[in-house]
Amino acid sequence: MSEHPVSAKGTGGVSRRRFLAGTGSLLGAAALAGQTVPAHADTGLTAIPHSPLPAGSHVRALVIGTGYGGSVAALRLARAGVAVHMVEMGMAWDTPGADGKIFANTTTPDYRSFWLRTRTKQPLSNFLGFPLDKDVPRHTGILDAEDFAGITVYQGRGVGGGSLVNGGMAVTPRRENFAAILPTVDAGEMYSTYYPRANAGLGVTAVDPAWWESAACYQYARVGRKHAQRSGFPFVFVPNVYDWEYMKQEAAGAVPKSALDGEVIYGNNHGKKTLQKTYLAQAAATGRVSVSALHKVTSVTPAPGGGYTVAVDQIDTTGVTLASKTVTADKVFFAAGSVGTSKLLTRLKATGALPALNGEIGRGWGDNGNVMCGRANHMWDPTGKLQSAMPTAGIDNWDAGGAFAEVAPLPTGIETYASFYLSITKTPHRAEFTWNPATGKVDLSWDRAWKQTSIDAARTIFDKINSKEGTIYRTDLFGAYKIWGDHLTYHPLGGAVLGKATDNHGRLHGYTGLYVIDGALIPGNASVNPFVTITALAERNIERIPGNASQGGGGRHGGAMATDDNAARCGAGPREPGMIQTKGPSASAARTPCRARAPG
């Protein structure tokens, strides 16, 4: 991340009443009504092979989930010659709806927007006192707002996981903060090998600063820069996975709009390099990866002859179970996201399916310190009626106040005179997943009061900016007279923490052939948006997992991939820099002599 200088101008005061009088009825009407745009069927998505897993099948590597960690595992295993099957609870998202689009617009949510809800639960729930949520048909939509006691966790549902619904901010944490994120991991190898590999694999690029300076769609970010720097805060540009050349063409009116039509949390029909276009597309190209969408893993147990028996439910688009299947797998990779992986492992341990999992399962879960707020700017600081939904910058007060604030869009289509922020804060609070036998569900011990730590950290930025600018907080975005969006997280992390529930490379203690390879490994806080770190950690771990029995997790039950484990290191399949057989500067696995090994 790099700082960018800016000149500042003086400001004066304005009352909340004056602000609302200037924007009230127009803004409320636009926010509630949304915008209509022409439909375009061309999405540019790469087709992922979809083949429902037949009952009784045997697979060599089963990956539960198709998000960042699972996609890395699938690609690297497939390129090493291992056949992989991925099980995804959500939809494939490869078929347009009646409007010619695969995804719904952010301003006009419909049946495609939410996972098995009959009423939307939008992160920004109110505007000028008006509630924004509405009834929708129950459907396996793209955004899951999963409710626990004290917190709602927003997660992507579909082939591509969280990459389908996030804002694409691809942030590598500052190296001096890394030891607090993953204390058992060698920072040198992460920053020399695995972060660069992850950024390349994800298609991360930086916005053209000259274009950004003049683009109408980033006026809101330039206002954010002015206010941050006038208060003495570092303003930093952040890379993204959006195709910037495509966005420039959007601005010129030459292509169908996506980011400039406000598309983000319910999917982007164009422009964004989701996992479907990067890791999963490359995995599909090997011919060794297949995916079962609308399939949900319900059980994993040791198989009598080695490997694992996996129970899977196939569901329809209303969530009804169509079929229950049993398959076997030599190795199983848990990549269902922090919540999905943690819930499944917690249940499997408590119900006796995997009783040898250790007592760290379910622990160390956190919200990445997420908290949101808005500010009401003066009339001479308009943020623009056209706002790109892809954020490009943030305010870094991590060292002094424990907060990094994304300068976020508020793409209503009209002038709001509002600045909007998602803060990531330093917080010590960690919750635990536990099995509740009375309800037959997994509970989370989150305490809503813990969010006060995050609010206090965010206020180190925004109290100062408001004081300097003579502005106020918005109180109409998250309910009646409520400043802080402290009810949610976009960045769930932890629950099967690296070096505790697993060894230092994701092997679950108590079993061989079971791995965690997603955000559940990261203990609750990443200091920035976490998906680049999740991807880089998965790249690190998958390189060491095959064939390396010396760091095994207890060896209670063996798999049947010893040959593939050794082949993955010793040359079966393509041999390319950056794959499992790696010649990179920190790839110690590549320097290990090839010989027969027990499965990892």
Secondary structure by P-SEA (a helix, b strand, c coil): cbbbbbbbbbbbbbcaaaaaaaccaaaaaaaabbbbbbbbccccccccccccccccccccbbbccccaaaaaaaaaaaaabbbbbbbbccccccccccccccccccccccccccccccccccccccccccccbbbbccccccccccccccbbbbbbbcccccccccccccccccccccccccccccaaaaaacaaaaaaaaacccccccccccccccaaaaaaaaaaaaaabbbbbbbbccccaaaaaaaaaccccccccccccccccccccccccccaaaaaaaaccccccccbbbcccccccccbbbbbbbbbcccccccccbbbbbcbbbbcccaaaaaaaaaaaaaacccccccccccccccccccccbbbbbcccccccccccccccccccccccccccccccccccccccccccbbbbbbccbbbbbbbcccccbbbbbcccccaaaaaaaaaacaaaaaaaacbbbbcccccccccccccccccccccccccccccccccccccccbbbccccccccccccccaaaaaaaaaaaaacccccccccccccccccaaaaaaaaaccccccccccccccccccccccccccccccc
